[in-house]
Amino acid sequence: MVKVNGEPQEAAGESLAAYLAAAGYDIRAVAVEYNGAILPKERYAATVLADGDVVEVVCFMGGGC
């Protein structure tokens, strides 16, 4: 399980970019903290989520992502 914004998700094995797209996030309007460090957007596609990962997605726009 991957914890995203404090909630367990069945996302292990997916790229971060694929998870964000499937969850409806606009990657142009978010910042992602991955296991305690801010992840540059250019690494989203190459970052494969694994069991135990902790991801925080923060939206830049008011009203949600």
HUMODA-V638814 format. One record per residue. RES is the residue in one small letter. PHI is phi in whole degrees, -180 to 180 (* if undefined). OMEGA is omega in degrees with one decimal (999 if undefined). D_FIRST is the distance of its C-alpha to the first C-alpha in Angstrom with 2 decimals. Layout:
<<RES & PHI & OMEGA & D_FIRST> <RES & PHI & OMEGA & D_FIRST>>
This chain:
<<m & * & 175.3 & 0.00> <v & -110 & 178.3 & 3.77> <k & -96 & 179.5 & 6.50> <v & -118 & -177.0 & 9.45> <n & 49 & 175.4 & 12.73> <g & 84 & -178.1 & 11.50> <e & -113 & 177.3 & 9.53> <p & -68 & -179.8 & 5.92> <q & -132 & 174.5 & 5.68> <e & -86 & -174.7 & 5.41> <a & -122 & -179.2 & 6.72> <a & -60 & 179.7 & 6.26> <g & 96 & 177.9 & 10.00> <e & -90 & 170.6 & 11.47> <s & -75 & 177.6 & 13.85> <l & -61 & 179.4 & 13.65> <a & -60 & 179.6 & 16.93> <a & -66 & 178.2 & 15.86> <y & -61 & -178.2 & 12.97> <l & -61 & 179.0 & 15.59> <a & -64 & -179.4 & 18.21> <a & -64 & -179.7 & 16.40> <a & -83 & 175.9 & 15.59> <g & 89 & 178.5 & 19.30> <y & -80 & 172.0 & 19.52> <d & -94 & -173.6 & 22.73> <i & -64 & 176.4 & 21.94> <r & -73 & -173.3 & 25.55> <a & -117 & 179.7 & 25.01> <v & -131 & 166.9 & 21.85> <a & -120 & -177.5 & 21.02> <v & -124 & 170.4 & 17.59> <e & -100 & -176.5 & 16.71> <y & -119 & -178.3 & 14.21> <n & 51 & 173.0 & 13.51> <g & 92 & -179.0 & 16.76> <a & -130 & 176.4 & 18.99> <i & -68 & -177.4 & 20.28> <l & -101 & 176.6 & 19.56> <p & -63 & -177.7 & 22.64> <k & -56 & -178.8 & 22.48> <e & -67 & 178.5 & 23.88> <r & -101 & -177.9 & 20.76> <y & -59 & -176.4 & 18.31> <a & -69 & -176.6 & 19.05> <a & -88 & -178.1 & 18.84> <t & -89 & 180.0 & 15.55> <v & -98 & -178.5 & 12.81> <l & -72 & -178.7 & 9.23> <a & -132 & 176.4 & 7.48> <d & -52 & 178.3 & 4.75> <g & 93 & 178.2 & 6.05> <d & -66 & 176.9 & 7.70> <v & -123 & -176.7 & 9.36> <v & -124 & 172.8 & 11.26> <e & -120 & 178.9 & 14.29> <v & -110 & -178.9 & 16.36> <v & -119 & -179.4 & 19.97> <c & -90 & 177.8 & 22.58> <f & -86 & -173.5 & 26.15> <m & -98 & 175.7 & 27.88> <g & -64 & 177.8 & 28.87> <g & 90 & 177.6 & 27.80> <g & 103 & -176.6 & 24.22> <c & -92 & 999 & 22.79>>
